[in-house]
Amino acid sequence: MIDRDPLDEAELRELVPAVIGILVSRGADFATAEDAVQDALIEALRSWPSDPPRDRRGWLVTVAWRKFLDIVRSEGSRMKREERVMAATLAEPETSSEPGTDGVPNADDTLDLYFLCAHPDLSPASAVALTLRAVGGLTTKQIAAAYMVPESTMAQRISRAKSTIAGSRLNRPGGLSSVLTTLYLVFNEGHSGEVDLVAEAIRLTRTLASMIDSAEVDGLLALMLLHHARRDARFGADGRLISLADQDRTLWDQRLIVEGIEILQAALGRDELGQYQAQAAIAALHADAQTVEDTDWVQVVEWYDELLKLNESPIASLNRAVAIGEADGPVAGLAELGRLDETLPRYFAVEAHLRERAGEDEAAAKLYVEAAAKASNLAERDHLMRQAARLNSR
């Protein structure tokens, strides 16, 4: 028999929201409960290698509650709050370091944490950071590394976020759409630092899907899986960005594609269409094509039409122009593009692609250069400059 690793980091992260929820249900405020749980995790890292507990969650609840009481006692100016918490403590069953049924979390408490961390008063960046910390169980150092910012900067961001929602209870102050937006922002941060934020976003969305009956949550999970399936084909060995049309599709993860499509089909069957389901349907059409020429572009356009009814996203409008260019020809695509605002991100990259498809190589090359100058990251800039160089060498 193989013993469990006492410091299984993934399992520790999964325990965090449940433990925070237990503390809050006992009367702790969210901000202090979150600090106490982080302190308990540090204690676990120190003591578990030599003395692993039988009940990890129970141990964390016990130690985190004691840490919380220590924090409360140290705040001498908050006597009333201390009296209230101590009264709650007396009402709680005695908890040992190896508790039995005490501290069993309510799934609703964990679910409510998702909503609290996506509180409507928080900025998107703050909501993401707080979600990764309180729901994802990541340390401030790990989150800072993933976002490539100093740890002190991320600590201040999280502190401000907690101050913003100070006093809020676990009563789902925001809508589900805010939670999904936050999770998708985490997913779109990509892969950097010690923690893979894409994998973390998928893990958190899977957990959410297991707790709430929502076609749109399932749609977001399907979308993430279908995009993640192409991960290994997006960049070459030299780190260069590879466009969807040029990717080696044998590198796509068919297991994730099958899972994503199955989840999507079940979600669509409920006839509760949302924007993430529509985006997942588009991703599924790309994933289902053996070659770029096999893509059902007519259906892609139809799904973009549905998506734009749900969310008038300028990026979706740009992508729809590309799809029209593939379905009806580049002239039709350029006509559709001409209806859009040329200040939109990637506008000139889309126009360059359509001009090239129309045989206007000289104009396309100039547009690729112009698009490269406006690119938001080095990988995209390098890709666009290589497209311009390719056309100029003809």
C-alpha positions as CSV (number, residue, x, y, z in Angstrom):
1,M,0.0,0.0,0.0
2,I,1.3,3.4,-1.0
3,D,0.9,6.2,1.7
4,R,-0.6,9.5,0.7
5,D,1.8,12.4,0.4
6,P,1.1,14.4,3.6
7,L,1.7,17.6,1.6
8,D,-0.4,16.9,-1.5
9,E,-0.7,20.5,-2.6
10,A,-3.6,19.9,-4.9
11,E,-5.6,18.3,-2.1
12,L,-4.7,21.1,0.3
13,R,-6.0,23.7,-2.2
14,E,-9.3,21.8,-2.6
15,L,-9.8,21.9,1.2
16,V,-9.4,25.7,1.5
17,P,-12.9,26.9,0.5
18,A,-14.6,24.3,2.6
19,V,-12.6,25.3,5.7
20,I,-13.2,29.0,5.1
21,G,-16.9,28.3,4.7
22,I,-17.0,26.5,8.1
23,L,-15.3,29.3,9.9
24,V,-17.7,31.9,8.3
25,S,-20.7,29.7,9.3
26,R,-19.4,29.8,12.9
27,G,-19.5,33.6,12.9
28,A,-16.1,34.6,11.5
29,D,-16.0,37.4,8.9
30,F,-14.6,36.4,5.5
31,A,-11.4,38.5,5.5
32,T,-10.2,37.2,8.9
33,A,-11.3,33.6,8.2
34,E,-9.3,33.7,5.0
35,D,-6.2,35.0,6.9
36,A,-6.7,32.3,9.5
37,V,-6.9,29.5,7.0
38,Q,-3.7,30.7,5.3
39,D,-2.0,30.7,8.7
40,A,-3.2,27.1,9.2
41,L,-1.8,26.1,5.8
42,I,1.6,27.4,6.8
43,E,1.3,25.4,10.1
44,A,0.4,22.3,8.0
45,L,3.4,22.7,5.8
46,R,5.6,22.8,8.9
47,S,4.1,19.9,10.9
48,W,2.5,17.5,8.5
49,P,5.7,16.0,7.0
50,S,6.7,14.6,10.5
51,D,3.2,14.2,12.0
52,P,0.5,13.9,9.3
53,P,-3.1,13.9,10.6
54,R,-5.6,11.2,9.9
55,D,-8.3,13.8,9.1
56,R,-6.7,16.6,7.1
57,R,-9.8,18.7,6.8
58,G,-10.7,18.4,10.5
59,W,-7.1,19.3,11.4
60,L,-7.3,22.4,9.2
61,V,-10.7,23.4,10.7
62,T,-9.4,23.1,14.2
63,V,-6.1,25.0,13.7
64,A,-7.7,27.7,11.5
65,W,-10.4,28.3,14.1
66,R,-7.7,28.7,16.8
67,K,-5.8,31.0,14.5
68,F,-9.0,33.0,14.0
69,L,-9.5,33.3,17.7
70,D,-5.9,34.4,18.2
71,I,-6.4,37.1,15.6
72,V,-9.7,38.3,17.3
73,R,-8.1,38.3,20.8
74,S,-5.2,40.5,19.5
75,E,-7.7,43.1,18.3
76,G,-8.3,44.7,21.7
77,S,-10.4,47.5,20.2
78,R,-13.0,45.0,19.0
79,M,-14.3,43.7,22.3
80,K,-17.8,43.3,21.2
81,R,-16.8,41.2,18.3
82,E,-14.6,39.0,20.5
83,E,-17.5,38.5,22.9
84,R,-19.7,37.4,20.1
85,V,-17.2,35.0,18.7
86,M,-16.4,33.5,22.0
87,A,-20.1,33.0,22.7
88,A,-20.2,31.1,19.4
89,T,-17.2,29.1,20.4
90,L,-19.0,28.0,23.7
91,A,-22.0,26.9,21.6
92,E,-19.8,24.8,19.3
93,P,-19.1,21.2,20.1
94,E,-15.6,20.6,21.5
95,T,-13.2,19.9,18.6
96,S,-10.0,17.8,18.9
97,S,-7.0,17.7,16.6
98,E,-8.6,14.6,15.1
99,P,-12.3,15.5,15.0
100,G,-15.1,13.1,14.0
101,T,-18.1,14.6,12.3
102,D,-17.5,18.2,13.7
103,G,-16.7,20.7,11.0
104,V,-18.3,18.9,8.1
105,P,-18.7,21.6,5.5
106,N,-21.9,22.6,3.9
107,A,-21.5,22.5,0.1
108,D,-23.5,25.8,-0.1
109,D,-20.8,27.5,2.0
110,T,-18.2,26.6,-0.6
111,L,-20.5,27.6,-3.4
112,D,-21.2,31.0,-1.7
113,L,-17.5,31.7,-1.6
114,Y,-17.4,31.7,-5.4
115,F,-20.1,34.4,-5.4
116,L,-18.4,36.4,-2.7
117,C,-15.1,36.4,-4.4
118,A,-16.8,37.7,-7.6
119,H,-18.6,40.4,-5.6
120,P,-20.0,43.2,-7.9
121,D,-18.0,45.8,-6.0
122,L,-14.7,44.2,-6.9
123,S,-12.7,45.0,-10.0
124,P,-12.1,42.1,-12.4
125,A,-8.4,41.9,-11.4
126,S,-9.3,41.9,-7.7
127,A,-12.0,39.3,-8.1
128,V,-9.6,37.0,-9.9
129,A,-6.9,37.4,-7.3
130,L,-9.3,36.8,-4.4
131,T,-10.8,33.8,-6.1
132,L,-7.4,32.2,-6.6
133,R,-6.6,32.9,-3.0
134,A,-9.8,31.9,-1.2
135,V,-11.4,29.4,-3.5
136,G,-8.2,28.1,-5.3
137,G,-6.2,28.0,-2.1
138,L,-3.1,29.5,-3.8
139,T,-0.6,31.6,-1.8
140,T,-0.1,35.2,-2.5
141,K,3.4,34.4,-3.7
142,Q,2.0,31.8,-6.2
143,I,-0.6,34.2,-7.6
144,A,2.0,37.0,-7.9
145,A,4.3,34.7,-9.8
146,A,1.5,33.7,-12.2
147,Y,0.7,37.3,-12.9
148,M,4.4,38.2,-13.0
149,V,4.0,41.1,-10.5
150,P,5.8,41.6,-7.2
151,E,4.4,39.7,-4.2
152,S,3.9,43.0,-2.3
153,T,1.8,44.3,-5.2
154,M,-0.4,41.2,-5.2
155,A,-0.7,41.3,-1.4
156,Q,-2.0,44.8,-1.6
157,R,-4.5,43.9,-4.3
158,I,-5.9,41.0,-2.2
159,S,-5.9,43.2,0.9
160,R,-7.9,45.9,-0.9
161,A,-10.3,43.3,-2.2
162,K,-10.9,41.9,1.2
163,S,-11.5,45.4,2.6
164,T,-14.0,46.1,-0.1
165,I,-16.2,43.1,0.8
166,A,-15.6,43.4,4.6
167,G,-18.7,42.6,6.4
168,S,-20.3,40.8,3.5
169,R,-21.9,37.5,4.4
170,L,-22.1,34.4,2.3
171,N,-25.3,35.4,0.7
172,R,-24.4,35.4,-3.0
173,P,-24.3,39.1,-3.6
174,G,-23.5,38.9,-7.3
175,G,-24.9,36.9,-10.1
176,L,-23.6,33.7,-11.6
177,S,-22.5,35.6,-14.7
178,S,-19.9,37.4,-12.5
179,V,-18.6,34.1,-11.2
180,L,-18.2,32.7,-14.7
181,T,-16.6,35.9,-16.0
182,T,-14.0,35.7,-13.1
183,L,-13.2,32.0,-13.9
184,Y,-12.9,32.7,-17.6
185,L,-10.5,35.6,-16.8
186,V,-8.4,33.1,-14.8
187,F,-8.4,30.7,-17.7
188,N,-7.4,33.4,-20.2
189,E,-4.3,34.4,-18.2
190,G,-2.6,31.4,-19.7
191,H,0.4,29.4,-18.3
192,S,3.1,31.2,-16.4
193,G,4.8,31.0,-13.0
194,E,4.7,28.0,-10.6
195,V,0.9,27.6,-11.1
196,D,-0.8,26.7,-14.4
197,L,-3.8,29.1,-14.3
198,V,-5.5,27.3,-17.1
199,A,-5.5,24.0,-15.3
200,E,-6.5,25.9,-12.1
201,A,-9.5,27.6,-13.9
202,I,-10.6,24.2,-15.2
203,R,-10.4,22.7,-11.7
204,L,-12.4,25.5,-10.1
205,T,-15.0,25.3,-12.9
206,R,-15.3,21.5,-12.5
207,T,-15.9,22.1,-8.8
208,L,-18.5,24.7,-9.5
209,A,-20.3,22.5,-12.0
210,S,-20.5,19.7,-9.4
211,M,-22.2,22.1,-7.0
212,I,-24.7,24.0,-9.2
213,D,-27.1,22.8,-11.8
214,S,-26.5,25.2,-14.7
215,A,-26.2,24.7,-18.4
216,E,-24.1,27.8,-18.7
217,V,-21.6,26.6,-16.1
218,D,-21.3,23.3,-18.1
219,G,-20.9,25.4,-21.2
220,L,-18.0,27.3,-19.7
221,L,-16.4,24.0,-18.7
222,A,-16.8,22.6,-22.2
223,L,-15.3,25.8,-23.7
224,M,-12.3,25.5,-21.4
225,L,-11.7,21.9,-22.2
226,L,-12.0,22.4,-26.0
227,H,-9.6,25.3,-26.0
228,H,-7.2,23.5,-23.6
229,A,-7.2,20.5,-25.9
230,R,-5.2,22.5,-28.5
231,R,-2.6,23.6,-26.0
232,D,0.3,21.5,-27.2
233,A,-0.2,22.7,-30.8
234,R,-0.3,26.4,-30.2
235,F,3.4,27.0,-30.1
236,G,6.3,25.6,-32.0
237,A,9.5,24.1,-30.5
238,D,11.1,27.5,-30.8
239,G,8.2,29.2,-28.9
240,R,6.6,30.7,-31.9
241,L,2.8,31.2,-32.0
242,I,1.1,28.9,-34.5
243,S,-2.3,29.9,-35.9
244,L,-5.3,27.6,-35.7
245,A,-5.1,26.9,-39.5
246,D,-1.5,25.9,-39.3
247,Q,-1.6,23.7,-36.1
248,D,-0.7,20.1,-36.2
249,R,-4.0,18.6,-35.2
250,T,-2.5,15.3,-34.3
251,L,-1.2,17.1,-31.2
252,W,-4.7,18.0,-30.1
253,D,-5.9,16.1,-27.0
254,Q,-8.8,14.0,-28.2
255,R,-9.7,12.9,-24.7
256,L,-10.4,16.5,-23.8
257,I,-12.2,17.2,-27.1
258,V,-14.6,14.2,-26.5
259,E,-15.3,15.2,-22.9
260,G,-15.9,18.8,-23.9
261,I,-18.3,17.9,-26.7
262,E,-20.2,15.5,-24.5
263,I,-20.6,18.2,-21.8
264,L,-21.6,20.7,-24.4
265,Q,-24.2,18.5,-26.0
266,A,-25.8,17.8,-22.7
267,A,-25.9,21.5,-21.9
268,L,-27.4,22.5,-25.3
269,G,-30.0,19.8,-24.8
270,R,-31.5,21.7,-21.9
271,D,-32.4,24.6,-24.3
272,E,-31.0,27.3,-22.0
273,L,-28.5,28.8,-24.4
274,G,-25.9,31.2,-23.0
275,Q,-22.8,32.9,-24.4
276,Y,-20.4,30.3,-23.1
277,Q,-22.4,27.5,-24.7
278,A,-22.3,29.4,-28.0
279,Q,-18.6,29.9,-27.8
280,A,-18.1,26.2,-26.9
281,A,-20.2,25.2,-29.9
282,I,-17.8,27.3,-32.2
283,A,-14.8,25.7,-30.5
284,A,-16.4,22.2,-31.0
285,L,-16.8,22.8,-34.8
286,H,-13.1,23.7,-35.0
287,A,-12.1,20.7,-32.9
288,D,-14.3,18.3,-34.9
289,A,-12.6,19.2,-38.3
290,Q,-9.8,16.9,-39.3
291,T,-8.3,19.8,-41.4
292,V,-9.0,23.5,-41.6
293,E,-10.7,22.9,-45.0
294,D,-13.1,20.5,-43.3
295,T,-14.4,23.2,-40.9
296,D,-18.2,23.8,-41.3
297,W,-17.8,27.6,-41.7
298,V,-21.5,28.1,-42.4
299,Q,-22.3,26.7,-39.0
300,V,-19.6,28.7,-37.4
301,V,-21.2,31.9,-38.8
302,E,-24.6,30.8,-37.5
303,W,-23.2,30.2,-34.0
304,Y,-21.5,33.6,-34.1
305,D,-24.9,35.1,-34.9
306,E,-26.3,33.4,-31.8
307,L,-23.4,34.6,-29.7
308,L,-23.8,38.2,-30.8
309,K,-27.5,38.0,-29.8
310,L,-26.4,37.1,-26.3
311,N,-23.3,39.3,-26.0
312,E,-22.4,42.1,-28.5
313,S,-18.7,41.4,-28.2
314,P,-16.5,43.3,-30.6
315,I,-14.1,40.3,-30.6
316,A,-16.9,38.0,-31.6
317,S,-17.8,40.5,-34.4
318,L,-14.3,40.4,-35.7
319,N,-14.2,36.6,-35.6
320,R,-17.5,36.5,-37.4
321,A,-16.0,38.6,-40.2
322,V,-13.3,36.0,-40.5
323,A,-15.8,33.1,-40.6
324,I,-17.9,34.9,-43.3
325,G,-14.6,35.3,-45.3
326,E,-14.2,31.5,-45.1
327,A,-17.8,30.6,-45.7
328,D,-18.7,33.2,-48.5
329,G,-15.3,34.4,-49.7
330,P,-12.8,37.1,-48.6
331,V,-14.8,39.9,-50.4
332,A,-17.8,39.1,-48.2
333,G,-15.6,39.0,-45.2
334,L,-14.1,42.4,-46.0
335,A,-17.5,43.9,-46.5
336,E,-18.5,42.6,-43.0
337,L,-15.3,43.9,-41.5
338,G,-15.9,47.3,-43.0
339,R,-19.0,47.7,-40.8
340,L,-16.8,47.5,-37.7
341,D,-14.7,50.0,-35.8
342,E,-11.1,49.8,-37.0
343,T,-9.9,50.8,-33.5
344,L,-10.9,47.3,-32.3
345,P,-8.0,45.1,-31.1
346,R,-6.8,42.8,-33.9
347,Y,-8.8,44.7,-36.6
348,F,-5.8,45.1,-38.9
349,A,-4.7,41.5,-38.3
350,V,-8.1,40.3,-39.5
351,E,-8.1,42.7,-42.5
352,A,-4.6,41.5,-43.4
353,H,-5.8,37.9,-43.4
354,L,-8.8,38.7,-45.6
355,R,-6.7,40.8,-48.0
356,E,-4.2,37.9,-48.3
357,R,-7.1,35.5,-49.0
358,A,-8.3,38.0,-51.7
359,G,-4.8,37.9,-53.3
360,E,-3.9,41.4,-52.2
361,D,-0.4,40.4,-50.9
362,E,1.2,43.9,-50.9
363,A,-1.7,45.4,-48.9
364,A,-1.9,42.4,-46.6
365,A,1.9,42.7,-45.8
366,K,1.5,46.3,-44.8
367,L,-1.5,45.5,-42.7
368,Y,0.4,42.7,-40.9
369,V,3.1,45.2,-40.0
370,E,0.5,47.7,-38.8
371,A,-1.2,45.0,-36.7
372,A,2.1,43.9,-35.2
373,A,2.7,47.4,-34.0
374,K,-0.6,47.2,-32.1
375,A,-0.1,43.6,-30.8
376,S,-0.7,43.1,-27.1
377,N,2.1,40.6,-26.6
378,L,5.5,39.6,-28.1
379,A,4.3,36.2,-29.3
380,E,1.5,37.7,-31.4
381,R,3.8,40.5,-32.6
382,D,6.4,38.0,-33.8
383,H,3.8,36.0,-35.5
384,L,2.4,39.0,-37.4
385,M,5.8,40.2,-38.5
386,R,6.6,36.7,-39.8
387,Q,3.4,36.8,-41.8
388,A,4.5,40.1,-43.3
389,A,8.0,38.8,-44.1
390,R,6.5,35.7,-45.8
391,L,4.4,37.8,-48.1
392,N,7.2,40.2,-48.8
393,S,9.5,37.4,-49.9
394,R,7.1,36.2,-52.6
